[in-house]
Amino acid sequence: MTEHLLSLALTGSGGAGVMTVGQILLDAAAHAGWYGLMRRSLGPQIRGGESAALMRFGSRPILSHGDTFDVLFAFDWGNITRFAAELPLRSDSVVLYDPDAGEVPEVIARSNARCVAVPLTATVKSEPGLRANMIGLGLAAHILRLTPADLQPLLADFLGDKGEEALALSLRGIELGAGLADALPASTWPVCPRPAKSEKPRWSITGNEAAGLGAVKGGVRFVAAYPITPSTEILEWLAPNLARLGGQLVQAEDELASINMLVGASYGGVPSLTATSGPGLSLMIEGLGMSVGAEIPVTVIDVQRGGPSTGIPTKSEQSDFNIAVYGLHGDAPHIVVAATSIPDCMPTVQWAVSAAEAAQCPAIVLSDQNMGQSRAIIDPPAEGGPVAARRLAAPEDGTPYLRYALTNDGVSPMAVPGIAGGEYTADGLAHNERGTPSTQAADHQSQLDKRQRKLETLDCANFWAELEGDGPIAVIALGSLTEPAREAVRAANGAARLIGLRVVLPLQAEAMAKALAGATKVLVVEQNHSAQFHHFLRGHYDLPPVVDSLHRAGPLPLRPLEILAAINALKGDA
């Protein structure tokens, strides 16, 4: 089957409605048989600023952004210079713009793309009550060979509470937009035939929604969190869905309170989770340390954004890697995993919750804005996934109970408060097997060894990484860069292999050695300024002698062709 791909950018000032257009267009495309991906580019302002829906459609699953855009539809030119670098164009790209919005900006004109004027403002003024974004929706739908009839049922759902008049005006706007598209020469549009409609319904899901689903599938029934961009949608998804399952979500007064609420709820026997971003994770570090020392499982999802400090809240980056791996003070063994794609957020969070419960320690899940707030059209995932683990329960037969008993695998029974004979001290102090605070060197050493043993014996099986190919160049990718790296590896025609590392801690020395067998060179791909992931791999794994790093801070993502160019450069090395 011939593969058809199309990248489309919808841009405008905040409030222009481009995100609404993108959402309806994505859902309509899914119903018509397309797969798709929509990323959001927004300014940090509460109101106004830049706004762009960055979309890619195809006849096969789309989990990566492309290299350039085939079509840029500018509803207006407001703030275009703020994110023009995120809109790479080619000389054969098409730029649709409203002539009443002014001349094509120099930053767009320099691309030499073909600029086509469409009378958006004039059409809005032609009839009372029309909205530019609905006219634009009708026009943009034409690019995907969608008709007003394809859009109507989705629009009815989207505007159902706005009343019949709003729906009628929106439908009229879509019809007028389709008319504007029909009036343009056929050569305006990229060749992009409409695919066959899928027999099975597809899911429309963001990484944050998938993370929430993974949490409840993993057994989470208590969430405490303080909202922070770009993780808030996890909490918005969990609030009603936890309630349906008999669970509870509490909005804490800050991140310090939320992590301590988690520790308390988990101590009481309830699997617990929070979602945050870099600034919030910084505040949770002390609480996570207590979780390690007291061996109380909690799960933290970190949807990373640009840093440090407030950074760029609405843009993606992977610069929390070091704090997630090394940020806890003292020797504090814990779990760190990184989701590799939007749909992978579900099984990764599910596995992290189960692993935390089984090992009785904290787990940090690394996502990022590029995954968390992007929406993809995917096939429904297979049933099942990682089995929700259960804690090793304390005996209730009167057997003498040692909460921190030195077992072979490091995991000791955990009593639920109120069990007769199951009393123990759980705090942040060094302690002996019973939990009694101790400053004895022998107790400290034995408990450190015990905690480390729990991680060393944790069975990660095939979940540890995404693997593909067997070429001599190993591309080791982190998080949301796994899918762009996959496209690059496939385009390298057998010269490369992919290792999308999912389990960061505990270390996977044997599995990594097997995955690297036969590789002569390594390319590490990540999105941060200081190559944190690269240095981690160099410090902890036995890599081939030639190791190169492809890294860049946000907000510009690394694209498949950039990764392919780095692979080709390694091929050319002596």
Secondary structure, 3 states (H helix, E strand, C coil): CCCCEEEEEEEEECCCCHHHHHHHHHHHHHHHCCEEEEEEEECCCCCCCEEEEEEEEECCCCCCCCCCEEEEEECCCCCHHHHHHHCCEEEEEEEEECHHHCCCCHHHHCCCCEEEECCHHHHHHHCCCCCHHHHHHHHHHHHCCCCHHHHHHHHHHHCCCCCHHHHHHHHHHHHHHHHHHHHCCHHHCCCCCCCCCCCCCCEEEEHHHHHHHHHHHCCCCEEEECCCCCCHHHHHHHHHHHHHCCCEEEECCCHHHHHHHHHHHHHCCCCEEEEECHHHHHHHHHHHHHHHHHCCCEEEEEEECECCCCCECCCCCCCCHHHHHHCCCCCCCCEEEECCCCCCHHHHHHHHHHHHHHHCCEEEEEEEHHHHCCEEEECCCCCCCCCCCCCCECCCCCCCCCCCCCCCCCCCCECCCCCCCCCCCCCCCCECCCCCECCCHHHHHHHHHHHHHHHHCCCCHHHHEEEECCCCEEEEEEHHHHHHHHHHHHHCCCCEEEEEECEEECCCHHHHHHHCCCCCEEEEEECCCCCHHHHHHHHHCCCCCEEEEEECCCCCCCCHHHHHHHHHHHHHCC
